[in-house]
């Protein structure tokens, strides 16, 4: 009886246990199988941190694959203050990070416009609001943040902070309250951020600077991601890891590595997006870095990588427990970053460095107090490729945009080192004369053998001279030496740069035909180079009208010798000579040679020669002008043959000088040269502000020619397709 009762109890217990187990299994099945994905998604959503990871930017290389700009892997520190707890925990946590940085000499991002040490003062003239160029007033970042922070009415009133209504109603800064002093503002923010009263003013200011950066993003005053510090060394990393600072992350990223200091004006730099509207809808996010200027900007579409999305799972203390690339549930595609393509420029790095060196040395050694800067362009005759383009003074591209003091010094330099003088307009002076010569020959208005007499000033037959009245412009030799060139043919006139000869050709051509040929040779318009450039201008009635001036008929004479209102860039100068040497094929100069895939296995794009227009010049006329330029470089009666007649190859050239501003100032020196004479490969143009005479630049041009054609610097051959020299 007792055994049966025991068996019944055992069976009952077993049934109960089985029921419990069944329910348990059912619950597990429901959680893990039926609704597993749903609960997992909910779990990930609640504890996941999504990060945008930039794709590596493509490299910039020269025509032979030498590295110009590459990427360098660095560590950076980012902050997530939401994981740092309340103010009592957050502030000491951040202060410990700041002390680690101080101990290791690491600077951090801090754009608060207040001095770092007491007595505190604003570092800008308009700390809270500034005037707009089109009228009215707008908040600065600091002003916008203070207006958005919940400081309380009492604090705001005590600080005399302008509000949105004040700003919108103001017509200028005088209608805006002066606001607090820097000392008052630091004291108020110290209270608002609950900083320990026992901390020093210097420590409080440092912490406020960090919290200012964090709050700019929190209140959407500034959209860029806050990177606390970049290029962090191992000592800082170790200290941060050892102390387990909450919300402080150390990640890897890449920064641009500049491998030459000789092409700052060409290469450009990258930075935060400055004009979001221009990038919106093109796959960018607001935290992306983009090319700001130079080749970095011009070839942005090739160089930029595609960002990916990294999902990090965090524990409650903010530590990463796992991470994976986001997968689109609809397409199944993994959102991994993709590197950009590599851009090969037409530049020859070794030539670029040599040209930059020669330009700097020439300018620094000229005996002229008026010399300020200059430029050199070396262009290929065959295809319009720019082999070198140097501008002086220049700047340190590797450091200038990361060093505020260095940038401010360059920005305020009266010599304006940021200007790419190779793409600025200058009076061409006598380097314009070959264009007038070819125009007159093509129009049948002269022949190479015709001689025109220079008596010291222009003396046309009376029936031809009447448009100019008593205006008899003088030749330069008469002004300087009371001399004249006598009877001269085309070659001799180019050699001696005889003004009277070219006044006569200009008179025969008239301004309309001069302007027509100038336009056909690309003057007065942008060349098409992939950088921002001046279009220049050519003297004429339309130009005078655009400048608010009156055109007088006699100005055609000055225009025919490259004076007056004509301005051309050094690149336009070299390009118009290239057009002449090519028989009238006006090539578009360019910097882009080819684009390679990120792993160099494929050619993404190959730049082709582009002919903008063709003049179909008579070869005999071209040869006649070339002969005159040969005489400039080689005839013993030339003023520059001593520098050019014994080079590695025979050359042709033309000197020029252009008086600008006061007659007491030295003229600008202009020079253009092509080489070799028989089968031209390159054209070199040089401009030096205040250089006095183009003859002063002949030696520099000769050095470039000898370097380019020397045995060790002849054209290098790349071994095979998809193989680059390193």
Secondary structure, 3 states (H helix, E strand, C coil): CHHHHHHHHHHHHHHHHHHHHHHHHHHHHHHHHHCHHHHHHHHHHHHEEEEEECCCCCCEECCCCCEEEEEEEEEEEEECHHHCCCHHHHHHHHHHHHHHHHHCCCCCCCCCCECCCCCCCECCCCCCEEECCCCCEEECHHHHHHHHCCCCHHHHHHHCCCCHHHHHHCCCHHHCCCCCCHHHHHHHHHHHCCCCCCCCHHHHHHHHHHHHHHHHHHCCCCCCCCEEEECCCHHHHHHHHHHCCCCEEEEEEEEEEECCCCCHHHHCCEEECCCHHHHCCCCCCCCCEEECCHHHHHCHHHHCCECEEEEEEECCCCCEEEEEECECCCCCCECCCECCCEEEECCCHHHHHHHHHHHHHHHHHCCCCCCCCEEEEEEECCCCEEEEEEEECCCCCCCCCCCHHHHHHHHCCCCCCCCCHHHCEECCHHHHHHHHHHHHHHCCCCCCCCCEEECCECCCCHHHHHHHCCCCCECHHHHHHCCCCEEECHHHHHHHCCHHHHHHHHHHHHHHHHHHHHHHCCCCCCCCCCCCCCCCECCCHHHHHHCCCCCCCCHHHHHCCCCCCCEEEHHHHHHHHHHHHCCCEEECCECEEEEECCCCCCEEEECCCCEEEECCCCHHHHHHHHHHHHHHHHCCCCCCHHHHCCCCCCEEEEEEEECCCCCCCCCEEEEEEEECCCCCCEEEEEEECCCCCHHHHHHHHHHHHHHHHCHHHCCCCCCCCCCCCC
